Amino acid sequence: MTVTRSNLSVIRISVADIARLVKGESVGDGGRIISGFSGIKEAKENELTFLGNPKYEPLLGDTQAGVILVPRQISCPGKTLIRVDSPSISFAQVINHLLKDAPDHKPHGIHPTAVVAPGARLAPGVAVGAHTVIEDGAVIAEGSVIFANCYVGHGTQLGKNCLIYPQVVLREGTVVGDRVIIHSGTVVGSDGFGFVTVDGKHMKIPQVGTVLIEDDVEIGANVTIDRARFDKTTIGEGTKIDNLVQIAHNVTIGKHCLIVAQSGIAGSTKLGNYVILAAQAGLVGHIDIGDGAIVTAQSGVSRSIKAGEQVFGSPAQPLKTAFRNNAHIQRLDKYVETIKDLKKRIEELEKK
């Protein structure tokens, strides 16, 4: 998406000013005025872009961007560049700098259609959007913003400066730390999937635990985080969860993990700190994933993983082993022909 005057109130900044902001080295026309932002393929002559991935370096010569944030070692004659340590981080810094002047679309105060129970406690400065329901015993700390059509259940606690987007459900007893962001459609504290078969019928097991979300967590859209059967399901400080992720009851996720879209974690599994689950990773229940482990995309994990280990495949295996095995699978047709040929030779030798 191109960021223009339509969604930022006023954008008008020189290349030299951008370079000073990100502590970069400008090469080319420092006086050029920038009034928008876009990707390297789509950028126009008045826009800023960045080279965040080396595979896009061949596009430098063709991009129409007015200025490009690039790694410090990059050169491109005829282009206006700003050389920085991390183009991606610097690009974010520039946008954040200009977003402070963008229109504020957050709710302010308590909307007249919001339903706030008499026993709920809202700190000064809390904002609640239209048709949101906040039940008895809920506690909302200062600076938090809850958009329209949300539900905050009995006894739920929401920390300082949280941002809860429309149609989020925080079921009863959920505890959310400070500066947490939860995107639309997410449900926190839904019942864990617990049943026992009795006389041919599936009887529900009560899920009487809760969910704890620690400080600085961000949760994407349409995520489901189940309450524990007992005790709590925990999302550790600084962890970031992408859209469409399922986290089952009694799961513990450590600090600063990255859980990417459509991943699923079954009950009572424990992730250490700085774990990465790439898109569509699936983890069975009751296993441990060590600190810094990486589960690559579409992998199915059926055993515990050591700290720092990288795995791939279904069932997931250490990365080198999985890649080697996959390479063999790609050559199966040749192996079959070789086996047939060897079998034929053996038969001929036996006849002799």
C-alpha positions as CSV (number, residue, x, y, z in Angstrom):
1,M,0.0,0.0,0.0
2,T,1.2,3.5,-0.8
3,V,1.1,5.8,2.2
4,T,0.0,9.2,1.0
5,R,-1.6,12.4,2.2
6,S,-5.0,10.6,2.2
7,N,-4.1,8.6,5.3
8,L,-1.3,10.7,6.8
9,S,-2.4,14.3,7.4
10,V,0.7,16.0,5.9
11,I,3.8,14.3,4.5
12,R,6.5,16.5,3.4
13,I,10.1,15.7,4.4
14,S,13.4,16.1,2.6
15,V,15.9,13.3,1.9
16,A,18.4,15.1,4.1
17,D,15.9,15.2,7.0
18,I,15.2,11.5,6.6
19,A,19.0,10.8,6.7
20,R,19.3,12.8,9.9
21,L,16.4,11.0,11.5
22,V,17.8,7.5,10.9
23,K,21.4,8.5,11.3
24,G,22.1,7.5,7.7
25,E,24.5,8.6,5.0
26,S,22.7,10.2,2.0
27,V,23.9,9.8,-1.5
28,G,22.4,11.9,-4.3
29,D,19.8,14.7,-4.1
30,G,19.5,15.5,-0.4
31,G,17.1,18.3,-1.1
32,R,14.5,16.1,-2.8
33,I,11.1,16.3,-1.1
34,I,9.4,13.0,-0.2
35,S,5.6,12.9,0.2
36,G,4.8,9.2,0.3
37,F,6.0,5.6,1.0
38,S,5.7,2.4,-0.9
39,G,7.4,-1.0,-1.8
40,I,10.4,-1.1,-4.0
41,K,8.3,-2.3,-7.0
42,E,5.5,0.2,-6.6
43,A,7.2,3.3,-5.4
44,K,7.0,6.6,-7.4
45,E,9.4,9.4,-7.8
46,N,8.2,11.3,-4.7
47,E,8.2,8.3,-2.5
48,L,10.5,6.6,0.0
49,T,11.2,2.8,-0.2
50,F,13.7,0.4,1.3
51,L,15.8,-2.6,0.3
52,G,15.1,-5.0,3.2
53,N,16.0,-8.3,1.4
54,P,19.1,-8.9,-0.7
55,K,17.0,-10.8,-3.3
56,Y,15.4,-7.5,-4.3
57,E,18.8,-5.8,-5.1
58,P,18.3,-6.3,-8.9
59,L,15.2,-4.0,-8.6
60,L,17.3,-1.0,-7.5
61,G,18.1,0.1,-11.0
62,D,14.4,-0.1,-12.1
63,T,12.6,1.4,-9.1
64,Q,11.1,4.8,-9.6
65,A,11.4,5.7,-5.9
66,G,12.7,9.1,-5.0
67,V,15.0,7.7,-2.3
68,I,15.9,4.2,-1.2
69,L,17.0,3.1,2.3
70,V,19.8,0.5,1.6
71,P,22.5,-1.3,3.6
72,R,25.7,0.7,4.0
73,Q,27.7,-1.3,1.5
74,I,25.2,-0.8,-1.4
75,S,25.8,1.5,-4.3
76,C,23.6,2.4,-7.2
77,P,24.8,5.2,-9.5
78,G,22.1,7.6,-10.6
79,K,19.8,6.8,-7.6
80,T,19.3,8.8,-4.4
81,L,20.1,6.5,-1.5
82,I,20.3,6.6,2.3
83,R,22.8,4.1,3.6
84,V,21.8,2.7,7.0
85,D,22.6,-0.4,9.2
86,S,19.1,-1.8,8.9
87,P,16.8,-0.5,6.1
88,S,13.7,-2.2,7.4
89,I,14.1,-0.7,10.9
90,S,14.9,2.7,9.5
91,F,11.9,2.6,7.2
92,A,9.7,1.9,10.3
93,Q,11.4,4.8,12.2
94,V,10.5,7.2,9.4
95,I,6.9,6.1,9.2
96,N,6.5,6.2,13.0
97,H,7.9,9.7,13.1
98,L,5.3,10.8,10.6
99,L,2.4,8.8,12.1
100,K,2.4,11.1,15.1
101,D,0.7,13.7,12.8
102,A,-1.9,11.2,11.4
103,P,-5.6,11.5,12.2
104,D,-6.5,9.7,15.5
105,H,-9.4,7.3,14.8
106,K,-9.4,5.7,18.3
107,P,-12.4,6.1,20.5
108,H,-12.3,8.6,23.3
109,G,-14.1,8.4,26.5
110,I,-17.0,6.0,27.1
111,H,-19.4,5.7,24.2
112,P,-23.1,6.2,25.3
113,T,-24.0,2.8,23.8
114,A,-21.3,0.9,25.7
115,V,-22.6,-1.3,28.5
116,V,-20.3,-1.0,31.6
117,A,-21.4,-2.9,34.6
118,P,-21.6,-1.0,37.9
119,G,-19.0,-3.3,39.5
120,A,-16.4,-2.7,36.7
121,R,-13.5,-0.4,37.5
122,L,-12.2,1.8,34.7
123,A,-9.2,4.0,35.3
124,P,-9.1,7.6,34.1
125,G,-8.3,7.9,30.5
126,V,-9.8,4.6,29.5
127,A,-11.7,4.7,26.2
128,V,-14.5,2.3,25.3
129,G,-16.1,2.1,21.9
130,A,-19.7,1.7,20.8
131,H,-21.7,-1.4,21.9
132,T,-18.8,-2.9,23.9
133,V,-19.8,-4.8,27.0
134,I,-17.7,-4.7,30.2
135,E,-18.9,-7.1,32.9
136,D,-18.8,-6.9,36.7
137,G,-15.5,-7.2,38.4
138,A,-13.5,-6.2,35.3
139,V,-10.6,-3.9,35.8
140,I,-9.2,-1.7,33.0
141,A,-6.0,0.2,33.8
142,E,-5.2,3.8,32.6
143,G,-4.6,4.5,29.0
144,S,-6.2,1.4,27.5
145,V,-8.4,1.7,24.5
146,I,-11.2,-0.8,23.7
147,F,-12.8,-0.4,20.3
148,A,-16.4,-1.1,19.3
149,N,-18.3,-4.4,19.8
150,C,-15.8,-6.0,22.2
151,Y,-16.7,-8.2,25.2
152,V,-14.7,-8.0,28.5
153,G,-15.9,-10.8,30.9
154,H,-16.4,-10.9,34.6
155,G,-13.2,-10.4,36.6
156,T,-11.0,-9.8,33.5
157,Q,-8.0,-7.6,34.1
158,L,-6.6,-5.4,31.4
159,G,-3.3,-3.5,32.0
160,K,-2.1,-0.1,31.0
161,N,-2.0,1.3,27.5
162,C,-3.5,-1.7,25.8
163,L,-5.2,-1.5,22.4
164,I,-8.1,-3.9,21.9
165,Y,-9.5,-3.7,18.3
166,P,-13.2,-4.3,17.4
167,Q,-14.9,-7.6,18.1
168,V,-12.3,-9.0,20.5
169,V,-13.6,-11.3,23.3
170,L,-11.8,-11.5,26.6
171,R,-13.6,-14.2,28.5
172,E,-14.1,-14.2,32.3
173,G,-11.0,-14.1,34.5
174,T,-8.5,-13.4,31.7
175,V,-5.5,-11.4,32.8
176,V,-3.8,-9.1,30.3
177,G,-0.6,-7.2,31.0
178,D,0.5,-3.7,29.9
179,R,0.9,-2.4,26.3
180,V,-0.8,-5.5,24.8
181,I,-2.3,-5.2,21.3
182,I,-5.1,-7.6,20.3
183,H,-6.5,-7.5,16.8
184,S,-10.1,-8.0,15.6
185,G,-11.9,-11.3,15.9
186,T,-9.6,-12.8,18.5
187,V,-11.1,-14.8,21.4
188,V,-9.1,-15.2,24.6
189,G,-10.3,-17.6,27.3
190,S,-12.6,-19.8,25.3
191,D,-13.0,-23.3,26.8
192,G,-10.3,-25.8,26.2
193,F,-11.2,-28.8,24.0
194,G,-11.6,-31.3,26.8
195,F,-14.0,-34.4,26.6
196,V,-14.1,-37.9,28.0
197,T,-16.1,-40.7,26.4
198,V,-18.7,-42.3,28.7
199,D,-21.1,-44.9,27.5
200,G,-20.5,-43.9,23.9
201,K,-21.0,-40.2,24.5
202,H,-18.5,-37.4,24.8
203,M,-18.9,-35.7,28.2
204,K,-17.5,-32.2,28.6
205,I,-14.7,-31.7,31.1
206,P,-15.0,-28.4,32.9
207,Q,-12.3,-25.9,32.0
208,V,-11.9,-23.8,35.1
209,G,-8.5,-22.2,34.6
210,T,-7.7,-18.9,32.9
211,V,-5.4,-17.2,30.5
212,L,-2.4,-14.9,31.3
213,I,-1.0,-12.6,28.7
214,E,2.1,-10.8,29.8
215,D,3.4,-7.3,28.9
216,D,4.1,-6.2,25.3
217,V,2.4,-9.1,23.6
218,E,0.7,-8.6,20.2
219,I,-2.0,-11.0,19.0
220,G,-3.2,-11.0,15.4
221,A,-6.7,-11.3,14.0
222,N,-8.9,-14.3,14.6
223,V,-6.6,-16.0,17.0
224,T,-8.0,-18.4,19.6
225,I,-6.4,-18.9,23.0
226,D,-8.1,-21.5,25.2
227,R,-8.4,-21.2,29.0
228,A,-6.6,-23.9,31.0
229,R,-8.4,-26.9,32.4
230,F,-6.7,-25.9,35.7
231,D,-4.3,-23.1,36.5
232,K,-3.5,-21.0,33.3
233,T,-2.6,-20.8,29.7
234,T,0.4,-18.4,29.5
235,I,1.6,-16.1,26.7
236,G,5.0,-14.7,27.7
237,E,6.3,-11.2,27.6
238,G,7.0,-9.7,24.1
239,T,5.7,-12.6,22.2
240,K,4.1,-11.8,18.8
241,I,1.3,-14.0,17.4
242,D,0.1,-13.8,13.8
243,N,-3.4,-14.2,12.5
244,L,-5.4,-17.5,12.6
245,V,-3.3,-19.2,15.3
246,Q,-4.8,-21.8,17.7
247,I,-3.3,-22.1,21.2
248,A,-4.9,-24.9,23.3
249,H,-5.5,-25.2,27.0
250,N,-2.6,-25.2,29.5
251,V,-0.1,-24.2,26.8
252,T,2.9,-22.1,28.0
253,I,4.6,-19.9,25.6
254,G,7.8,-18.2,26.7
255,K,9.1,-14.7,26.2
256,H,9.7,-13.0,22.8
257,C,8.4,-16.0,20.7
258,L,7.2,-15.6,17.1
259,I,4.1,-17.7,16.2
260,V,3.3,-17.3,12.5
261,A,-0.1,-17.6,10.7
262,Q,-2.2,-20.8,10.9
263,S,0.1,-22.5,13.5
264,G,-1.6,-24.7,16.0
265,I,-0.3,-25.8,19.5
266,A,-2.1,-28.7,21.3
267,G,-2.7,-28.8,25.0
268,S,-0.1,-28.6,27.7
269,T,2.8,-28.1,25.3
270,K,5.5,-25.7,26.6
271,L,7.6,-23.3,24.4
272,G,10.7,-21.7,25.8
273,N,11.9,-18.2,25.1
274,Y,12.6,-16.9,21.5
275,V,11.0,-19.9,19.8
276,I,9.8,-19.4,16.2
277,L,6.9,-21.4,14.7
278,A,6.7,-20.6,11.0
279,A,3.4,-20.6,9.1
280,Q,1.2,-23.7,9.5
281,A,3.4,-25.4,12.0
282,G,1.5,-28.0,14.1
283,L,2.6,-29.2,17.5
284,V,1.1,-32.2,19.4
285,G,0.4,-31.9,23.1
286,H,2.5,-32.5,26.1
287,I,5.9,-31.8,24.5
288,D,8.7,-29.2,25.3
289,I,10.2,-26.9,22.7
290,G,13.6,-25.5,23.9
291,D,14.7,-21.9,23.9
292,G,15.5,-20.5,20.5
293,A,14.2,-23.5,18.6
294,I,12.8,-23.0,15.1
295,V,10.0,-25.0,13.6
296,T,9.9,-24.3,9.8
297,A,6.7,-23.9,7.8
298,Q,4.2,-26.7,7.6
299,S,6.2,-28.9,9.9
300,G,4.4,-31.4,12.2
301,V,6.1,-31.7,15.5
302,S,5.4,-35.0,17.5
303,R,8.3,-34.9,19.9
304,S,10.2,-32.5,22.2
305,I,12.8,-30.3,20.5
306,K,16.1,-29.2,22.1
307,A,17.1,-25.6,22.6
308,G,18.4,-24.0,19.4
309,E,17.3,-27.0,17.2
310,Q,15.8,-26.3,13.8
311,V,13.3,-28.8,12.4
312,F,11.4,-29.4,9.2
313,G,8.9,-31.8,7.8
314,S,6.1,-34.0,9.1
315,P,7.1,-35.7,11.3
316,A,9.6,-32.9,11.9
317,Q,13.3,-33.8,11.8
318,P,16.5,-31.9,12.3
319,L,16.9,-29.5,9.4
320,K,19.9,-31.1,7.7
321,T,18.4,-34.6,8.0
322,A,15.0,-33.5,6.7
323,F,16.6,-31.7,3.7
324,R,18.8,-34.7,2.9
325,N,15.8,-37.1,3.1
326,N,13.7,-34.8,1.0
327,A,16.4,-34.7,-1.7
328,H,16.4,-38.5,-1.7
329,I,12.6,-38.5,-2.1
330,Q,13.0,-36.3,-5.2
331,R,15.2,-38.9,-6.7
332,L,13.0,-42.0,-6.0
333,D,12.2,-42.6,-9.6
334,K,16.0,-42.9,-10.4
335,Y,16.5,-45.1,-7.4
336,V,13.7,-47.4,-8.6
337,E,15.3,-47.7,-12.1
338,T,18.7,-48.4,-10.5
339,I,17.2,-51.1,-8.2
340,K,15.5,-52.8,-11.3
341,D,18.7,-52.7,-13.2
342,L,20.7,-54.2,-10.2
343,K,18.0,-56.9,-9.7
344,K,18.2,-57.9,-13.4
345,R,22.0,-58.1,-13.2
346,I,21.8,-60.3,-10.0
347,E,19.3,-62.6,-11.7
348,E,21.7,-63.0,-14.7
349,L,24.7,-63.7,-12.4
350,E,22.6,-66.3,-10.6
351,K,21.8,-68.1,-13.9
352,K,25.5,-68.3,-14.6
